[in-house]
Amino acid sequence: MQKNIEVKNTLLEIVIAVLPSLTDAVIKTLEKTIENSRSTLQSSRSDGLSHPPFYTGAAKEVAATSDSDNRTTDKSNRNEATSSSNQS
């Protein structure tokens, strides 16, 4: 039991010793990510785009989904029209 407590205390001391440097590394990584995002946004605006590139890709994806949904609806409408004219 005493040995378990000693191991836990040792691990706790290691975590406490490493935590500040680990926190600093995470903060620096986040700062670089924010800086890169800002520069990407600024460069896309200077290229004449009103929004960043990742937004346009999402808009195209939504448009493609809407088109495929419309095509499916059109096909089913045509099928219904064909089957009703065949019954007449």
PyMOL Python script that loads the backbone (N, CA, C, O; Angstrom):
from pymol import cmd

cmd.read_pdbstr("""\
ATOM      1  N   MET A   1       0.824  -1.185   0.000  1.00  0.00           N
ATOM      2  CA  MET A   1       0.000   0.000   0.000  1.00  0.00           C
ATOM      3  C   MET A   1       0.872   1.255   0.000  1.00  0.00           C
ATOM      4  O   MET A   1       0.607   2.207  -0.734  1.00  0.00           O
ATOM      5  N   GLN A   2       1.898   1.244   0.819  1.00  0.00           N
ATOM      6  CA  GLN A   2       2.810   2.385   0.910  1.00  0.00           C
ATOM      7  C   GLN A   2       3.515   2.615  -0.427  1.00  0.00           C
ATOM      8  O   GLN A   2       3.736   3.756  -0.832  1.00  0.00           O
ATOM      9  N   LYS A   3       3.869   1.511  -1.114  1.00  0.00           N
ATOM     10  CA  LYS A   3       4.568   1.620  -2.395  1.00  0.00           C
ATOM     11  C   LYS A   3       3.656   2.261  -3.449  1.00  0.00           C
ATOM     12  O   LYS A   3       4.114   3.064  -4.262  1.00  0.00           O
ATOM     13  N   ASN A   4       2.372   1.908  -3.434  1.00  0.00           N
ATOM     14  CA  ASN A   4       1.417   2.508  -4.364  1.00  0.00           C
ATOM     15  C   ASN A   4       1.317   4.014  -4.168  1.00  0.00           C
ATOM     16  O   ASN A   4       1.260   4.774  -5.134  1.00  0.00           O
ATOM     17  N   ILE A   5       1.296   4.426  -2.937  1.00  0.00           N
ATOM     18  CA  ILE A   5       1.221   5.858  -2.626  1.00  0.00           C
ATOM     19  C   ILE A   5       2.475   6.566  -3.110  1.00  0.00           C
ATOM     20  O   ILE A   5       2.392   7.671  -3.645  1.00  0.00           O
ATOM     21  N   GLU A   6       3.638   5.947  -2.930  1.00  0.00           N
ATOM     22  CA  GLU A   6       4.892   6.540  -3.390  1.00  0.00           C
ATOM     23  C   GLU A   6       4.910   6.665  -4.914  1.00  0.00           C
ATOM     24  O   GLU A   6       5.360   7.680  -5.446  1.00  0.00           O
ATOM     25  N   VAL A   7       4.427   5.647  -5.612  1.00  0.00           N
ATOM     26  CA  VAL A   7       4.379   5.682  -7.073  1.00  0.00           C
ATOM     27  C   VAL A   7       3.436   6.795  -7.532  1.00  0.00           C
ATOM     28  O   VAL A   7       3.763   7.553  -8.445  1.00  0.00           O
ATOM     29  N   LYS A   8       2.280   6.888  -6.905  1.00  0.00           N
ATOM     30  CA  LYS A   8       1.323   7.938  -7.259  1.00  0.00           C
ATOM     31  C   LYS A   8       1.918   9.318  -7.022  1.00  0.00           C
ATOM     32  O   LYS A   8       1.744  10.215  -7.847  1.00  0.00           O
ATOM     33  N   ASN A   9       2.609   9.498  -5.921  1.00  0.00           N
ATOM     34  CA  ASN A   9       3.240  10.789  -5.622  1.00  0.00           C
ATOM     35  C   ASN A   9       4.320  11.125  -6.645  1.00  0.00           C
ATOM     36  O   ASN A   9       4.443  12.273  -7.073  1.00  0.00           O
ATOM     37  N   THR A  10       5.100  10.120  -7.032  1.00  0.00           N
ATOM     38  CA  THR A  10       6.148  10.328  -8.023  1.00  0.00           C
ATOM     39  C   THR A  10       5.534  10.721  -9.363  1.00  0.00           C
ATOM     40  O   THR A  10       6.009  11.651 -10.015  1.00  0.00           O
ATOM     41  N   LEU A  11       4.498  10.030  -9.771  1.00  0.00           N
ATOM     42  CA  LEU A  11       3.826  10.365 -11.029  1.00  0.00           C
ATOM     43  C   LEU A  11       3.230  11.773 -10.973  1.00  0.00           C
ATOM     44  O   LEU A  11       3.300  12.524 -11.946  1.00  0.00           O
ATOM     45  N   LEU A  12       2.661  12.110  -9.859  1.00  0.00           N
ATOM     46  CA  LEU A  12       2.092  13.438  -9.687  1.00  0.00           C
ATOM     47  C   LEU A  12       3.177  14.513  -9.785  1.00  0.00           C
ATOM     48  O   LEU A  12       2.952  15.558 -10.396  1.00  0.00           O
ATOM     49  N   GLU A  13       4.326  14.275  -9.204  1.00  0.00           N
ATOM     50  CA  GLU A  13       5.439  15.225  -9.282  1.00  0.00           C
ATOM     51  C   GLU A  13       5.901  15.388 -10.726  1.00  0.00           C
ATOM     52  O   GLU A  13       6.219  16.496 -11.156  1.00  0.00           O
ATOM     53  N   ILE A  14       5.939  14.293 -11.472  1.00  0.00           N
ATOM     54  CA  ILE A  14       6.358  14.360 -12.881  1.00  0.00           C
ATOM     55  C   ILE A  14       5.349  15.181 -13.681  1.00  0.00           C
ATOM     56  O   ILE A  14       5.731  16.038 -14.478  1.00  0.00           O
ATOM     57  N   VAL A  15       4.076  14.919 -13.468  1.00  0.00           N
ATOM     58  CA  VAL A  15       3.034  15.657 -14.196  1.00  0.00           C
ATOM     59  C   VAL A  15       3.113  17.140 -13.874  1.00  0.00           C
ATOM     60  O   VAL A  15       3.019  17.979 -14.770  1.00  0.00           O
ATOM     61  N   ILE A  16       3.286  17.463 -12.611  1.00  0.00           N
ATOM     62  CA  ILE A  16       3.380  18.867 -12.204  1.00  0.00           C
ATOM     63  C   ILE A  16       4.608  19.523 -12.825  1.00  0.00           C
ATOM     64  O   ILE A  16       4.556  20.697 -13.191  1.00  0.00           O
ATOM     65  N   ALA A  17       5.710  18.788 -12.951  1.00  0.00           N
ATOM     66  CA  ALA A  17       6.937  19.341 -13.523  1.00  0.00           C
ATOM     67  C   ALA A  17       6.796  19.567 -15.029  1.00  0.00           C
ATOM     68  O   ALA A  17       7.337  20.537 -15.559  1.00  0.00           O
ATOM     69  N   VAL A  18       6.078  18.686 -15.719  1.00  0.00           N
ATOM     70  CA  VAL A  18       5.983  18.749 -17.178  1.00  0.00           C
ATOM     71  C   VAL A  18       4.848  19.661 -17.641  1.00  0.00           C
ATOM     72  O   VAL A  18       4.920  20.214 -18.739  1.00  0.00           O
ATOM     73  N   LEU A  19       3.829  19.827 -16.851  1.00  0.00           N
ATOM     74  CA  LEU A  19       2.636  20.550 -17.242  1.00  0.00           C
ATOM     75  C   LEU A  19       2.887  21.974 -17.769  1.00  0.00           C
ATOM     76  O   LEU A  19       2.320  22.326 -18.803  1.00  0.00           O
ATOM     77  N   PRO A  20       3.689  22.790 -17.127  1.00  0.00           N
ATOM     78  CA  PRO A  20       3.903  24.150 -17.645  1.00  0.00           C
ATOM     79  C   PRO A  20       4.505  24.177 -19.058  1.00  0.00           C
ATOM     80  O   PRO A  20       4.066  24.957 -19.903  1.00  0.00           O
ATOM     81  N   SER A  21       5.498  23.337 -19.310  1.00  0.00           N
ATOM     82  CA  SER A  21       6.109  23.346 -20.629  1.00  0.00           C
ATOM     83  C   SER A  21       5.147  22.778 -21.671  1.00  0.00           C
ATOM     84  O   SER A  21       5.137  23.235 -22.814  1.00  0.00           O
ATOM     85  N   LEU A  22       4.349  21.801 -21.295  1.00  0.00           N
ATOM     86  CA  LEU A  22       3.352  21.246 -22.200  1.00  0.00           C
ATOM     87  C   LEU A  22       2.289  22.299 -22.526  1.00  0.00           C
ATOM     88  O   LEU A  22       1.868  22.426 -23.676  1.00  0.00           O
ATOM     89  N   THR A  23       1.870  23.031 -21.535  1.00  0.00           N
ATOM     90  CA  THR A  23       0.894  24.105 -21.737  1.00  0.00           C
ATOM     91  C   THR A  23       1.460  25.164 -22.672  1.00  0.00           C
ATOM     92  O   THR A  23       0.757  25.635 -23.566  1.00  0.00           O
ATOM     93  N   ASP A  24       2.708  25.541 -22.481  1.00  0.00           N
ATOM     94  CA  ASP A  24       3.343  26.529 -23.360  1.00  0.00           C
ATOM     95  C   ASP A  24       3.388  26.036 -24.801  1.00  0.00           C
ATOM     96  O   ASP A  24       3.149  26.808 -25.730  1.00  0.00           O
ATOM     97  N   ALA A  25       3.690  24.767 -24.990  1.00  0.00           N
ATOM     98  CA  ALA A  25       3.756  24.204 -26.341  1.00  0.00           C
ATOM     99  C   ALA A  25       2.386  24.235 -27.005  1.00  0.00           C
ATOM    100  O   ALA A  25       2.281  24.553 -28.190  1.00  0.00           O
ATOM    101  N   VAL A  26       1.352  23.913 -26.266  1.00  0.00           N
ATOM    102  CA  VAL A  26      -0.007  23.942 -26.815  1.00  0.00           C
ATOM    103  C   VAL A  26      -0.396  25.372 -27.178  1.00  0.00           C
ATOM    104  O   VAL A  26      -0.977  25.601 -28.239  1.00  0.00           O
ATOM    105  N   ILE A  27      -0.090  26.316 -26.330  1.00  0.00           N
ATOM    106  CA  ILE A  27      -0.414  27.721 -26.589  1.00  0.00           C
ATOM    107  C   ILE A  27       0.314  28.215 -27.833  1.00  0.00           C
ATOM    108  O   ILE A  27      -0.290  28.892 -28.664  1.00  0.00           O
ATOM    109  N   LYS A  28       1.591  27.894 -27.978  1.00  0.00           N
ATOM    110  CA  LYS A  28       2.351  28.315 -29.156  1.00  0.00           C
ATOM    111  C   LYS A  28       1.772  27.709 -30.432  1.00  0.00           C
ATOM    112  O   LYS A  28       1.693  28.383 -31.458  1.00  0.00           O
ATOM    113  N   THR A  29       1.368  26.444 -30.374  1.00  0.00           N
ATOM    114  CA  THR A  29       0.767  25.791 -31.535  1.00  0.00           C
ATOM    115  C   THR A  29      -0.535  26.472 -31.921  1.00  0.00           C
ATOM    116  O   THR A  29      -0.791  26.701 -33.103  1.00  0.00           O
ATOM    117  N   LEU A  30      -1.343  26.789 -30.952  1.00  0.00           N
ATOM    118  CA  LEU A  30      -2.609  27.478 -31.227  1.00  0.00           C
ATOM    119  C   LEU A  30      -2.365  28.868 -31.804  1.00  0.00           C
ATOM    120  O   LEU A  30      -3.075  29.294 -32.715  1.00  0.00           O
ATOM    121  N   GLU A  31      -1.374  29.572 -31.286  1.00  0.00           N
ATOM    122  CA  GLU A  31      -1.053  30.898 -31.814  1.00  0.00           C
ATOM    123  C   GLU A  31      -0.623  30.821 -33.277  1.00  0.00           C
ATOM    124  O   GLU A  31      -1.026  31.656 -34.087  1.00  0.00           O
ATOM    125  N   LYS A  32       0.193  29.826 -33.618  1.00  0.00           N
ATOM    126  CA  LYS A  32       0.624  29.651 -35.012  1.00  0.00           C
ATOM    127  C   LYS A  32      -0.569  29.317 -35.912  1.00  0.00           C
ATOM    128  O   LYS A  32      -0.665  29.814 -37.034  1.00  0.00           O
ATOM    129  N   THR A  33      -1.460  28.484 -35.421  1.00  0.00           N
ATOM    130  CA  THR A  33      -2.647  28.115 -36.199  1.00  0.00           C
ATOM    131  C   THR A  33      -3.516  29.342 -36.466  1.00  0.00           C
ATOM    132  O   THR A  33      -3.997  29.532 -37.583  1.00  0.00           O
ATOM    133  N   ILE A  34      -3.713  30.160 -35.464  1.00  0.00           N
ATOM    134  CA  ILE A  34      -4.501  31.388 -35.621  1.00  0.00           C
ATOM    135  C   ILE A  34      -3.822  32.326 -36.605  1.00  0.00           C
ATOM    136  O   ILE A  34      -4.480  32.911 -37.465  1.00  0.00           O
ATOM    137  N   GLU A  35      -2.521  32.470 -36.483  1.00  0.00           N
ATOM    138  CA  GLU A  35      -1.764  33.340 -37.384  1.00  0.00           C
ATOM    139  C   GLU A  35      -1.875  32.860 -38.834  1.00  0.00           C
ATOM    140  O   GLU A  35      -2.072  33.668 -39.741  1.00  0.00           O
ATOM    141  N   ASN A  36      -1.751  31.556 -39.053  1.00  0.00           N
ATOM    142  CA  ASN A  36      -1.887  30.999 -40.406  1.00  0.00           C
ATOM    143  C   ASN A  36      -3.294  31.216 -40.955  1.00  0.00           C
ATOM    144  O   ASN A  36      -3.462  31.528 -42.134  1.00  0.00           O
ATOM    145  N   SER A  37      -4.287  31.053 -40.113  1.00  0.00           N
ATOM    146  CA  SER A  37      -5.673  31.264 -40.546  1.00  0.00           C
ATOM    147  C   SER A  37      -5.895  32.717 -40.941  1.00  0.00           C
ATOM    148  O   SER A  37      -6.551  33.004 -41.943  1.00  0.00           O
ATOM    149  N   ARG A  38      -5.352  33.619 -40.156  1.00  0.00           N
ATOM    150  CA  ARG A  38      -5.496  35.041 -40.478  1.00  0.00           C
ATOM    151  C   ARG A  38      -4.807  35.386 -41.789  1.00  0.00           C
ATOM    152  O   ARG A  38      -5.361  36.128 -42.601  1.00  0.00           O
ATOM    153  N   SER A  39      -3.609  34.860 -42.006  1.00  0.00           N
ATOM    154  CA  SER A  39      -2.894  35.172 -43.242  1.00  0.00           C
ATOM    155  C   SER A  39      -3.611  34.564 -44.448  1.00  0.00           C
ATOM    156  O   SER A  39      -3.632  35.171 -45.519  1.00  0.00           O
ATOM    157  N   THR A  40      -4.190  33.392 -44.293  1.00  0.00           N
ATOM    158  CA  THR A  40      -4.965  32.783 -45.377  1.00  0.00           C
ATOM    159  C   THR A  40      -6.177  33.644 -45.695  1.00  0.00           C
ATOM    160  O   THR A  40      -6.498  33.866 -46.863  1.00  0.00           O
ATOM    161  N   LEU A  41      -6.841  34.122 -44.672  1.00  0.00           N
ATOM    162  CA  LEU A  41      -8.016  34.962 -44.860  1.00  0.00           C
ATOM    163  C   LEU A  41      -7.638  36.274 -45.539  1.00  0.00           C
ATOM    164  O   LEU A  41      -8.330  36.726 -46.452  1.00  0.00           O
ATOM    165  N   GLN A  42      -6.548  36.880 -45.097  1.00  0.00           N
ATOM    166  CA  GLN A  42      -6.114  38.146 -45.697  1.00  0.00           C
ATOM    167  C   GLN A  42      -5.700  37.958 -47.145  1.00  0.00           C
ATOM    168  O   GLN A  42      -6.027  38.793 -47.989  1.00  0.00           O
ATOM    169  N   SER A  43      -4.991  36.886 -47.453  1.00  0.00           N
ATOM    170  CA  SER A  43      -4.557  36.667 -48.826  1.00  0.00           C
ATOM    171  C   SER A  43      -5.745  36.371 -49.727  1.00  0.00           C
ATOM    172  O   SER A  43      -5.754  36.793 -50.884  1.00  0.00           O
ATOM    173  N   SER A  44      -6.743  35.661 -49.230  1.00  0.00           N
ATOM    174  CA  SER A  44      -7.918  35.374 -50.062  1.00  0.00           C
ATOM    175  C   SER A  44      -8.714  36.645 -50.307  1.00  0.00           C
ATOM    176  O   SER A  44      -9.303  36.805 -51.377  1.00  0.00           O
ATOM    177  N   ARG A  45      -8.743  37.541 -49.350  1.00  0.00           N
ATOM    178  CA  ARG A  45      -9.436  38.815 -49.552  1.00  0.00           C
ATOM    179  C   ARG A  45      -8.667  39.703 -50.522  1.00  0.00           C
ATOM    180  O   ARG A  45      -9.276  40.420 -51.317  1.00  0.00           O
ATOM    181  N   SER A  46      -7.357  39.665 -50.470  1.00  0.00           N
ATOM    182  CA  SER A  46      -6.570  40.485 -51.388  1.00  0.00           C
ATOM    183  C   SER A  46      -6.639  39.935 -52.814  1.00  0.00           C
ATOM    184  O   SER A  46      -6.368  40.657 -53.773  1.00  0.00           O
ATOM    185  N   ASP A  47      -7.005  38.648 -52.953  1.00  0.00           N
ATOM    186  CA  ASP A  47      -7.186  38.052 -54.277  1.00  0.00           C
ATOM    187  C   ASP A  47      -8.546  38.402 -54.867  1.00  0.00           C
ATOM    188  O   ASP A  47      -8.861  38.005 -55.989  1.00  0.00           O
ATOM    189  N   GLY A  48      -9.343  39.137 -54.121  1.00  0.00           N
ATOM    190  CA  GLY A  48     -10.647  39.532 -54.618  1.00  0.00           C
ATOM    191  C   GLY A  48     -11.775  38.628 -54.174  1.00  0.00           C
ATOM    192  O   GLY A  48     -12.918  38.832 -54.585  1.00  0.00           O
ATOM    193  N   LEU A  49     -11.493  37.645 -53.355  1.00  0.00           N
ATOM    194  CA  LEU A  49     -12.552  36.775 -52.862  1.00  0.00           C
ATOM    195  C   LEU A  49     -13.214  37.433 -51.652  1.00  0.00           C
ATOM    196  O   LEU A  49     -12.541  38.043 -50.821  1.00  0.00           O
ATOM    197  N   SER A  50     -14.501  37.308 -51.565  1.00  0.00           N
ATOM    198  CA  SER A  50     -15.198  37.925 -50.445  1.00  0.00           C
ATOM    199  C   SER A  50     -15.211  37.039 -49.209  1.00  0.00           C
ATOM    200  O   SER A  50     -15.585  37.490 -48.126  1.00  0.00           O
ATOM    201  N   HIS A  51     -14.811  35.796 -49.358  1.00  0.00           N
ATOM    202  CA  HIS A  51     -14.763  34.878 -48.222  1.00  0.00           C
ATOM    203  C   HIS A  51     -13.635  33.878 -48.450  1.00  0.00           C
ATOM    204  O   HIS A  51     -13.179  33.706 -49.580  1.00  0.00           O
ATOM    205  N   PRO A  52     -13.185  33.222 -47.393  1.00  0.00           N
ATOM    206  CA  PRO A  52     -12.049  32.311 -47.507  1.00  0.00           C
ATOM    207  C   PRO A  52     -12.374  31.100 -48.382  1.00  0.00           C
ATOM    208  O   PRO A  52     -13.541  30.746 -48.544  1.00  0.00           O
ATOM    209  N   PRO A  53     -11.342  30.466 -48.944  1.00  0.00           N
ATOM    210  CA  PRO A  53     -11.531  29.347 -49.866  1.00  0.00           C
ATOM    211  C   PRO A  53     -12.339  28.183 -49.295  1.00  0.00           C
ATOM    212  O   PRO A  53     -13.114  27.557 -50.018  1.00  0.00           O
ATOM    213  N   PHE A  54     -12.167  27.889 -48.011  1.00  0.00           N
ATOM    214  CA  PHE A  54     -12.872  26.743 -47.453  1.00  0.00           C
ATOM    215  C   PHE A  54     -14.376  26.975 -47.445  1.00  0.00           C
ATOM    216  O   PHE A  54     -15.147  26.015 -47.442  1.00  0.00           O
ATOM    217  N   TYR A  55     -14.802  28.225 -47.443  1.00  0.00           N
ATOM    218  CA  TYR A  55     -16.231  28.522 -47.478  1.00  0.00           C
ATOM    219  C   TYR A  55     -16.813  28.216 -48.861  1.00  0.00           C
ATOM    220  O   TYR A  55     -17.910  27.670 -48.970  1.00  0.00           O
ATOM    221  N   THR A  56     -16.078  28.568 -49.904  1.00  0.00           N
ATOM    222  CA  THR A  56     -16.580  28.330 -51.257  1.00  0.00           C
ATOM    223  C   THR A  56     -16.721  26.842 -51.521  1.00  0.00           C
ATOM    224  O   THR A  56     -17.665  26.419 -52.189  1.00  0.00           O
ATOM    225  N   GLY A  57     -15.802  26.047 -51.009  1.00  0.00           N
ATOM    226  CA  GLY A  57     -15.902  24.607 -51.186  1.00  0.00           C
ATOM    227  C   GLY A  57     -17.154  24.068 -50.524  1.00  0.00           C
ATOM    228  O   GLY A  57     -17.835  23.207 -51.082  1.00  0.00           O
ATOM    229  N   ALA A  58     -17.460  24.566 -49.344  1.00  0.00           N
ATOM    230  CA  ALA A  58     -18.660  24.113 -48.645  1.00  0.00           C
ATOM    231  C   ALA A  58     -19.901  24.531 -49.425  1.00  0.00           C
ATOM    232  O   ALA A  58     -20.866  23.770 -49.501  1.00  0.00           O
ATOM    233  N   ALA A  59     -19.889  25.721 -50.001  1.00  0.00           N
ATOM    234  CA  ALA A  59     -21.043  26.193 -50.770  1.00  0.00           C
ATOM    235  C   ALA A  59     -21.242  25.325 -52.006  1.00  0.00           C
ATOM    236  O   ALA A  59     -22.374  24.992 -52.355  1.00  0.00           O
ATOM    237  N   LYS A  60     -20.147  24.956 -52.670  1.00  0.00           N
ATOM    238  CA  LYS A  60     -20.258  24.093 -53.851  1.00  0.00           C
ATOM    239  C   LYS A  60     -20.815  22.730 -53.469  1.00  0.00           C
ATOM    240  O   LYS A  60     -21.618  22.148 -54.198  1.00  0.00           O
ATOM    241  N   GLU A  61     -20.382  22.229 -52.321  1.00  0.00           N
ATOM    242  CA  GLU A  61     -20.851  20.922 -51.872  1.00  0.00           C
ATOM    243  C   GLU A  61     -22.352  20.962 -51.590  1.00  0.00           C
ATOM    244  O   GLU A  61     -23.076  20.026 -51.929  1.00  0.00           O
ATOM    245  N   VAL A  62     -22.811  22.040 -50.972  1.00  0.00           N
ATOM    246  CA  VAL A  62     -24.238  22.179 -50.679  1.00  0.00           C
ATOM    247  C   VAL A  62     -25.021  22.282 -51.990  1.00  0.00           C
ATOM    248  O   VAL A  62     -26.082  21.674 -52.132  1.00  0.00           O
ATOM    249  N   ALA A  63     -24.493  23.052 -52.945  1.00  0.00           N
ATOM    250  CA  ALA A  63     -25.166  23.205 -54.234  1.00  0.00           C
ATOM    251  C   ALA A  63     -25.262  21.859 -54.952  1.00  0.00           C
ATOM    252  O   ALA A  63     -26.295  21.542 -55.542  1.00  0.00           O
ATOM    253  N   ALA A  64     -24.202  21.079 -54.904  1.00  0.00           N
ATOM    254  CA  ALA A  64     -24.203  19.772 -55.557  1.00  0.00           C
ATOM    255  C   ALA A  64     -25.237  18.853 -54.907  1.00  0.00           C
ATOM    256  O   ALA A  64     -25.921  18.101 -55.601  1.00  0.00           O
ATOM    257  N   THR A  65     -25.350  18.910 -53.617  1.00  0.00           N
ATOM    258  CA  THR A  65     -26.327  18.092 -52.912  1.00  0.00           C
ATOM    259  C   THR A  65     -27.739  18.506 -53.305  1.00  0.00           C
ATOM    260  O   THR A  65     -28.594  17.650 -53.529  1.00  0.00           O
ATOM    261  N   SER A  66     -27.991  19.808 -53.391  1.00  0.00           N
ATOM    262  CA  SER A  66     -29.313  20.299 -53.764  1.00  0.00           C
ATOM    263  C   SER A  66     -29.665  19.850 -55.172  1.00  0.00           C
ATOM    264  O   SER A  66     -30.799  19.445 -55.427  1.00  0.00           O
ATOM    265  N   ASP A  67     -28.703  19.917 -56.090  1.00  0.00           N
ATOM    266  CA  ASP A  67     -28.959  19.511 -57.468  1.00  0.00           C
ATOM    267  C   ASP A  67     -29.317  18.039 -57.554  1.00  0.00           C
ATOM    268  O   ASP A  67     -30.244  17.662 -58.271  1.00  0.00           O
ATOM    269  N   SER A  68     -28.588  17.209 -56.827  1.00  0.00           N
ATOM    270  CA  SER A  68     -28.869  15.778 -56.892  1.00  0.00           C
ATOM    271  C   SER A  68     -30.238  15.482 -56.298  1.00  0.00           C
ATOM    272  O   SER A  68     -30.936  14.591 -56.781  1.00  0.00           O
ATOM    273  N   ASP A  69     -30.636  16.215 -55.257  1.00  0.00           N
ATOM    274  CA  ASP A  69     -31.965  16.025 -54.680  1.00  0.00           C
ATOM    275  C   ASP A  69     -33.041  16.403 -55.695  1.00  0.00           C
ATOM    276  O   ASP A  69     -34.060  15.721 -55.810  1.00  0.00           O
ATOM    277  N   ASN A  70     -32.815  17.482 -56.425  1.00  0.00           N
ATOM    278  CA  ASN A  70     -33.786  17.913 -57.429  1.00  0.00           C
ATOM    279  C   ASN A  70     -33.891  16.899 -58.554  1.00  0.00           C
ATOM    280  O   ASN A  70     -34.987  16.623 -59.041  1.00  0.00           O
ATOM    281  N   ARG A  71     -32.765  16.347 -58.969  1.00  0.00           N
ATOM    282  CA  ARG A  71     -32.788  15.350 -60.035  1.00  0.00           C
ATOM    283  C   ARG A  71     -33.585  14.115 -59.602  1.00  0.00           C
ATOM    284  O   ARG A  71     -34.335  13.546 -60.396  1.00  0.00           O
ATOM    285  N   THR A  72     -33.423  13.714 -58.366  1.00  0.00           N
ATOM    286  CA  THR A  72     -34.157  12.563 -57.857  1.00  0.00           C
ATOM    287  C   THR A  72     -35.651  12.854 -57.869  1.00  0.00           C
ATOM    288  O   THR A  72     -36.446  12.006 -58.273  1.00  0.00           O
ATOM    289  N   THR A  73     -36.036  14.045 -57.429  1.00  0.00           N
ATOM    290  CA  THR A  73     -37.447  14.432 -57.421  1.00  0.00           C
ATOM    291  C   THR A  73     -37.986  14.482 -58.843  1.00  0.00           C
ATOM    292  O   THR A  73     -39.101  14.027 -59.099  1.00  0.00           O
ATOM    293  N   ASP A  74     -37.202  15.035 -59.777  1.00  0.00           N
ATOM    294  CA  ASP A  74     -37.635  15.109 -61.170  1.00  0.00           C
ATOM    295  C   ASP A  74     -37.876  13.717 -61.735  1.00  0.00           C
ATOM    296  O   ASP A  74     -38.865  13.494 -62.433  1.00  0.00           O
ATOM    297  N   LYS A  75     -36.983  12.780 -61.440  1.00  0.00           N
ATOM    298  CA  LYS A  75     -37.138  11.415 -61.946  1.00  0.00           C
ATOM    299  C   LYS A  75     -38.409  10.778 -61.407  1.00  0.00           C
ATOM    300  O   LYS A  75     -39.152  10.137 -62.150  1.00  0.00           O
ATOM    301  N   SER A  76     -38.657  10.953 -60.124  1.00  0.00           N
ATOM    302  CA  SER A  76     -39.848  10.337 -59.551  1.00  0.00           C
ATOM    303  C   SER A  76     -41.102  10.978 -60.116  1.00  0.00           C
ATOM    304  O   SER A  76     -42.099  10.285 -60.318  1.00  0.00           O
ATOM    305  N   ASN A  77     -41.085  12.288 -60.380  1.00  0.00           N
ATOM    306  CA  ASN A  77     -42.233  12.947 -60.996  1.00  0.00           C
ATOM    307  C   ASN A  77     -42.469  12.415 -62.399  1.00  0.00           C
ATOM    308  O   ASN A  77     -43.612  12.185 -62.794  1.00  0.00           O
ATOM    309  N   ARG A  78     -41.393  12.218 -63.153  1.00  0.00           N
ATOM    310  CA  ARG A  78     -41.526  11.685 -64.505  1.00  0.00           C
ATOM    311  C   ARG A  78     -42.068  10.261 -64.467  1.00  0.00           C
ATOM    312  O   ARG A  78     -42.905   9.888 -65.289  1.00  0.00           O
ATOM    313  N   ASN A  79     -41.592   9.468 -63.513  1.00  0.00           N
ATOM    314  CA  ASN A  79     -42.067   8.090 -63.397  1.00  0.00           C
ATOM    315  C   ASN A  79     -43.560   8.051 -63.071  1.00  0.00           C
ATOM    316  O   ASN A  79     -44.302   7.236 -63.619  1.00  0.00           O
ATOM    317  N   GLU A  80     -43.988   8.935 -62.181  1.00  0.00           N
ATOM    318  CA  GLU A  80     -45.402   8.975 -61.830  1.00  0.00           C
ATOM    319  C   GLU A  80     -46.233   9.390 -63.044  1.00  0.00           C
ATOM    320  O   GLU A  80     -47.297   8.822 -63.290  1.00  0.00           O
ATOM    321  N   ALA A  81     -45.753  10.379 -63.805  1.00  0.00           N
ATOM    322  CA  ALA A  81     -46.476  10.846 -64.984  1.00  0.00           C
ATOM    323  C   ALA A  81     -46.551   9.739 -66.022  1.00  0.00           C
ATOM    324  O   ALA A  81     -47.594   9.555 -66.649  1.00  0.00           O
ATOM    325  N   THR A  82     -45.471   9.000 -66.216  1.00  0.00           N
ATOM    326  CA  THR A  82     -45.447   7.917 -67.188  1.00  0.00           C
ATOM    327  C   THR A  82     -46.396   6.805 -66.785  1.00  0.00           C
ATOM    328  O   THR A  82     -47.141   6.295 -67.622  1.00  0.00           O
ATOM    329  N   SER A  83     -46.382   6.423 -65.520  1.00  0.00           N
ATOM    330  CA  SER A  83     -47.246   5.330 -65.075  1.00  0.00           C
ATOM    331  C   SER A  83     -48.710   5.739 -65.133  1.00  0.00           C
ATOM    332  O   SER A  83     -49.559   4.898 -65.430  1.00  0.00           O
ATOM    333  N   SER A  84     -49.036   6.992 -64.863  1.00  0.00           N
ATOM    334  CA  SER A  84     -50.436   7.416 -64.934  1.00  0.00           C
ATOM    335  C   SER A  84     -50.901   7.497 -66.387  1.00  0.00           C
ATOM    336  O   SER A  84     -52.062   7.198 -66.664  1.00  0.00           O
ATOM    337  N   SER A  85     -50.031   7.893 -67.327  1.00  0.00           N
ATOM    338  CA  SER A  85     -50.423   7.940 -68.735  1.00  0.00           C
ATOM    339  C   SER A  85     -50.553   6.531 -69.305  1.00  0.00           C
ATOM    340  O   SER A  85     -51.363   6.295 -70.201  1.00  0.00           O
ATOM    341  N   ASN A  86     -49.763   5.602 -68.793  1.00  0.00           N
ATOM    342  CA  ASN A  86     -49.872   4.215 -69.246  1.00  0.00           C
ATOM    343  C   ASN A  86     -51.178   3.576 -68.777  1.00  0.00           C
ATOM    344  O   ASN A  86     -51.740   2.726 -69.468  1.00  0.00           O
ATOM    345  N   GLN A  87     -51.651   3.979 -67.624  1.00  0.00           N
ATOM    346  CA  GLN A  87     -52.893   3.417 -67.093  1.00  0.00           C
ATOM    347  C   GLN A  87     -54.108   3.917 -67.874  1.00  0.00           C
ATOM    348  O   GLN A  87     -55.122   3.222 -67.925  1.00  0.00           O
ATOM    349  N   SER A  88     -54.036   5.079 -68.470  1.00  0.00           N
ATOM    350  CA  SER A  88     -55.179   5.657 -69.187  1.00  0.00           C
ATOM    351  C   SER A  88     -55.532   4.952 -70.450  1.00  0.00           C
ATOM    352  O   SER A  88     -56.474   5.349 -71.136  1.00  0.00           O
TER     353      SER A  88
END
""", "prot")
cmd.dss("prot")
cmd.show_as("cartoon", "prot")
cmd.util.cbc("prot")
cmd.orient("prot")
